[in-house]
Amino acid sequence: MASAKAVDDILAVEASPTGADLRRVINLAQVVHSHAFSFFHLSSPDLLFGFDPDPAKRNIIGLARENPQLAKDGIGIRKFGQQVIEWLGGKRIHPPWIAAGGVSEPLSAAVRDRIPAGIPEAIAAVERAIAWYKTDLVRWEDEAASFGNFRTAFMGFVDRQGHVDHYEGWLRVVDVDGKYLADRVDPKHFNDCMGEAVEPWSYLKTTYWKPMGYPDGIYRVGPPARLNVADRVDTPRADEELEKYRWRLGRVAGSSFLCHYARTTARG
């Protein structure tokens, strides 16, 4: 998706509204399957069994034995996301369907009907996962309060109305108290506002918001950051869950442990 959009700019072409919408659909399918993999396959065994039990049990197989419905829901949600990618793009991994100027083939009537037919089951599975996680969260209140909980800025995409956007839009940056540091920043000008710092103890580069300098301008991205910067998600179920999320955690959630909650909330 990113490379196709870069080629759009190089060739000075713009996807049609329909082409952009189809790109959004396949991109959201990727988000669904990726978040399902992270939450159900990688994280939920630790949340279910704790961090100390034998790894031979603390995995997706152990999860399936202990909580079959949760494991089944995780497989089903991820499968649905991958199927949408395959139905649209021809294959589940690196489909060549996304092309400069839009997509390479139009939406068929069969796929148009097939995608909505799978949504109710996927939503029901997500809602069961949210209910399970919120019930179980009380066991992890200490971890949620302290794990990766430090003062940084947060960055994410929002659309014209300030809603979560995964495909394009403007960059919004807020501080840990929810104050806007920047809004409606064209992401094409990222070099003007984002810097990179190098530390002697890591090969990774640490990005920061240039107006604040380093290290004060360190920012985080990802699921909690998207919810922290946005006014709403802009779907009825997700917005209802977002209100509960913020009632419980505050307007800006600072703990990295809350990635799990944010992933399920944004999929509600």
C-alpha positions as CSV (number, residue, x, y, z in Angstrom):
1,M,0.0,0.0,0.0
2,A,2.7,2.4,1.0
3,S,4.8,1.7,-2.2
4,A,1.7,2.1,-4.4
5,K,0.9,5.4,-2.9
6,A,4.5,6.5,-3.3
7,V,4.3,5.6,-7.0
8,D,1.0,7.6,-7.2
9,D,3.0,10.6,-6.2
10,I,5.9,9.9,-8.5
11,L,3.6,9.5,-11.5
12,A,1.3,12.4,-10.4
13,V,-1.8,10.2,-10.4
14,E,-4.6,9.9,-7.9
15,A,-6.8,7.0,-7.1
16,S,-10.4,7.4,-8.0
17,P,-12.9,7.5,-5.1
18,T,-13.8,3.9,-5.8
19,G,-10.2,2.8,-6.1
20,A,-9.3,4.5,-2.8
21,D,-12.3,2.9,-1.1
22,L,-11.2,-0.6,-2.3
23,R,-7.7,0.1,-1.1
24,R,-9.2,1.0,2.3
25,V,-11.1,-2.2,2.5
26,I,-8.1,-4.4,1.8
27,N,-6.0,-2.3,4.2
28,L,-8.5,-2.7,7.0
29,A,-8.6,-6.5,6.3
30,Q,-4.9,-6.5,6.9
31,V,-5.3,-4.6,10.2
32,V,-8.0,-7.1,11.3
33,H,-5.9,-10.2,10.6
34,S,-2.8,-8.6,12.1
35,H,-4.5,-7.5,15.3
36,A,-6.2,-10.9,15.6
37,F,-2.8,-12.6,15.3
38,S,-1.3,-10.3,18.0
39,F,-4.1,-10.5,20.5
40,F,-5.3,-14.1,20.2
41,H,-2.2,-16.1,19.1
42,L,0.6,-14.1,20.8
43,S,-0.9,-12.4,23.8
44,S,-4.0,-14.2,25.0
45,P,-2.1,-17.3,26.3
46,D,-0.1,-15.1,28.6
47,L,-3.2,-13.2,29.7
48,L,-5.1,-16.5,30.3
49,F,-2.3,-18.5,32.1
50,G,-0.1,-15.7,33.4
51,F,3.6,-15.1,32.6
52,D,5.1,-17.8,34.8
53,P,3.5,-21.2,33.7
54,D,5.4,-23.7,31.5
55,P,5.6,-22.3,27.9
56,A,4.6,-25.8,26.7
57,K,1.1,-25.0,28.0
58,R,1.2,-21.2,27.6
59,N,0.6,-21.1,23.8
60,I,-2.3,-21.2,21.3
61,I,-2.7,-25.0,21.8
62,G,-3.0,-24.6,25.5
63,L,-5.4,-21.7,24.9
64,A,-7.6,-24.0,22.7
65,R,-7.7,-26.6,25.4
66,E,-8.5,-24.2,28.2
67,N,-10.8,-21.8,26.4
68,P,-11.9,-23.3,23.1
69,Q,-14.3,-20.4,22.2
70,L,-11.6,-17.8,22.6
71,A,-9.2,-19.8,20.4
72,K,-11.8,-20.5,17.8
73,D,-12.8,-16.8,17.7
74,G,-9.1,-15.8,17.2
75,I,-8.7,-18.2,14.3
76,G,-12.0,-17.1,12.8
77,I,-11.3,-13.3,12.9
78,R,-7.8,-13.8,11.5
79,K,-9.2,-16.1,8.7
80,F,-11.8,-13.5,7.8
81,G,-9.3,-10.7,7.4
82,Q,-7.0,-13.0,5.3
83,Q,-10.0,-14.1,3.2
84,V,-11.0,-10.5,2.4
85,I,-7.4,-9.9,1.2
86,E,-7.5,-13.0,-1.0
87,W,-11.0,-12.3,-2.4
88,L,-9.9,-8.8,-3.4
89,G,-6.3,-9.2,-4.2
90,G,-6.0,-12.8,-5.5
91,K,-3.8,-14.1,-2.7
92,R,-3.4,-13.6,1.0
93,I,0.2,-12.5,1.1
94,H,1.6,-9.6,-0.9
95,P,-1.3,-9.4,-3.4
96,P,-0.3,-7.5,-6.6
97,W,-3.9,-6.0,-6.8
98,I,-2.9,-2.6,-5.4
99,A,-1.5,-0.7,-8.3
100,A,-0.5,2.9,-9.1
101,G,-3.6,4.9,-9.6
102,G,-5.9,2.5,-7.6
103,V,-6.3,-1.2,-8.0
104,S,-5.8,-3.5,-10.9
105,E,-9.2,-5.1,-11.0
106,P,-12.7,-3.9,-10.1
107,L,-14.8,-5.3,-7.3
108,S,-16.8,-8.3,-8.5
109,A,-20.5,-8.8,-7.5
110,A,-19.6,-12.1,-5.8
111,V,-17.0,-10.5,-3.6
112,R,-19.2,-7.5,-2.9
113,D,-21.8,-9.8,-1.4
114,R,-19.3,-12.2,0.3
115,I,-17.6,-9.6,2.4
116,P,-20.6,-8.2,4.3
117,A,-21.9,-11.7,4.8
118,G,-18.9,-12.5,7.0
119,I,-19.0,-9.3,9.1
120,P,-21.7,-10.2,11.7
121,E,-19.8,-13.4,12.8
122,A,-16.6,-11.4,13.0
123,I,-18.2,-8.7,15.1
124,A,-19.7,-11.2,17.5
125,A,-16.3,-12.8,17.9
126,V,-14.6,-9.5,18.7
127,E,-17.3,-8.6,21.2
128,R,-16.8,-11.9,23.0
129,A,-13.1,-11.2,23.1
130,I,-13.6,-7.7,24.5
131,A,-15.9,-9.1,27.2
132,W,-13.4,-11.7,28.2
133,Y,-10.5,-9.3,28.3
134,K,-12.3,-6.7,30.4
135,T,-13.4,-9.4,32.8
136,D,-9.8,-10.7,33.0
137,L,-8.2,-7.2,33.1
138,V,-8.7,-6.9,36.9
139,R,-6.0,-9.6,37.3
140,W,-3.5,-7.3,35.4
141,E,-4.2,-3.9,36.9
142,D,-0.7,-3.6,38.4
143,E,0.9,-4.5,35.1
144,A,-1.5,-2.2,33.1
145,A,-0.6,0.7,35.4
146,S,3.1,0.3,35.2
147,F,4.2,-1.6,32.1
148,G,5.6,0.8,29.6
149,N,3.9,3.6,31.3
150,F,6.0,6.7,30.8
151,R,5.5,10.3,29.6
152,T,5.7,10.6,25.8
153,A,3.8,12.2,23.0
154,F,1.5,10.2,20.8
155,M,1.0,10.3,17.0
156,G,-1.6,8.9,14.6
157,F,-3.6,9.6,11.5
158,V,-7.0,11.3,11.6
159,D,-9.4,12.3,8.9
160,R,-11.0,15.8,8.4
161,Q,-13.5,15.1,11.3
162,G,-10.8,13.9,13.7
163,H,-11.7,10.2,13.4
164,V,-9.3,7.3,13.3
165,D,-7.9,6.8,9.7
166,H,-5.7,4.0,8.6
167,Y,-5.2,4.9,5.0
168,E,-4.5,8.6,4.7
169,G,-5.4,11.9,6.4
170,W,-3.3,14.2,8.6
171,L,-0.9,13.6,11.4
172,R,-2.1,14.6,14.8
173,V,0.3,14.7,17.8
174,V,-0.8,15.0,21.4
175,D,1.0,15.1,24.7
176,V,0.4,12.8,27.6
177,D,-2.3,15.1,28.9
178,G,-4.1,15.2,25.6
179,K,-3.0,18.7,24.6
180,Y,-2.5,19.1,20.8
181,L,1.1,19.5,19.9
182,A,0.3,19.5,16.2
183,D,-2.7,18.9,14.0
184,R,-3.5,18.6,10.3
185,V,0.2,17.9,9.4
186,D,0.7,16.7,5.9
187,P,2.5,13.3,6.3
188,K,4.4,14.0,3.0
189,H,6.3,16.6,4.9
190,F,7.4,14.2,7.7
191,N,11.1,15.2,7.3
192,D,10.3,18.7,8.4
193,C,8.9,17.6,11.7
194,M,10.3,14.2,12.6
195,G,13.9,13.6,13.7
196,E,15.9,10.5,14.4
197,A,18.3,10.1,17.4
198,V,20.9,7.4,17.7
199,E,21.9,5.9,21.1
200,P,25.2,4.0,21.7
201,W,23.3,1.1,23.3
202,S,21.0,0.3,20.3
203,Y,21.2,-0.1,16.6
204,L,17.6,1.3,16.4
205,K,16.9,4.9,15.7
206,T,14.6,6.7,18.1
207,T,12.2,9.1,16.3
208,Y,11.1,12.3,17.9
209,W,8.9,15.3,17.2
210,K,11.4,18.0,16.1
211,P,9.7,21.0,17.7
212,M,10.2,19.4,21.1
213,G,13.7,18.1,20.5
214,Y,15.2,14.9,21.9
215,P,14.4,13.2,24.2
216,D,11.4,15.3,25.2
217,G,9.8,14.9,21.7
218,I,9.8,11.0,21.8
219,Y,6.4,9.8,20.6
220,R,4.6,6.5,20.4
221,V,2.4,5.1,17.6
222,G,0.2,2.0,17.4
223,P,-3.3,1.1,18.7
224,P,-3.3,3.1,22.0
225,A,-1.8,6.1,20.2
226,R,-4.5,6.0,17.5
227,L,-7.2,6.2,20.2
228,N,-5.3,8.8,22.1
229,V,-5.1,11.2,19.2
230,A,-8.6,10.6,17.6
231,D,-11.9,12.2,18.7
232,R,-13.8,9.0,17.6
233,V,-13.4,5.8,15.7
234,D,-16.6,6.6,13.8
235,T,-18.5,3.3,13.8
236,P,-21.3,2.8,16.4
237,R,-20.0,-0.2,18.2
238,A,-16.4,1.0,18.3
239,D,-17.4,4.4,19.5
240,E,-19.6,2.9,22.3
241,E,-16.6,0.8,23.4
242,L,-14.3,3.8,23.1
243,E,-16.4,5.6,25.7
244,K,-16.0,2.7,28.1
245,Y,-12.3,2.5,27.4
246,R,-11.9,6.2,28.2
247,W,-14.1,6.1,31.2
248,R,-11.9,3.3,32.6
249,L,-8.5,4.6,31.5
250,G,-8.9,8.4,31.0
251,R,-8.7,10.4,27.8
252,V,-5.0,9.4,27.2
253,A,-3.9,5.9,28.0
254,G,-0.2,5.8,28.6
255,S,0.6,2.1,29.4
256,S,1.9,0.0,26.6
257,F,0.1,-3.0,28.2
258,L,-3.1,-1.4,27.0
259,C,-2.3,-2.3,23.4
260,H,-4.4,-5.4,23.9
261,Y,-7.5,-3.4,25.0
262,A,-7.0,-0.8,22.3
263,R,-6.8,-3.5,19.5
264,T,-10.1,-5.0,20.5
265,T,-11.8,-1.6,21.1
266,A,-10.9,-0.3,17.7
267,R,-12.3,-3.4,16.1
268,G,-15.6,-3.3,18.0
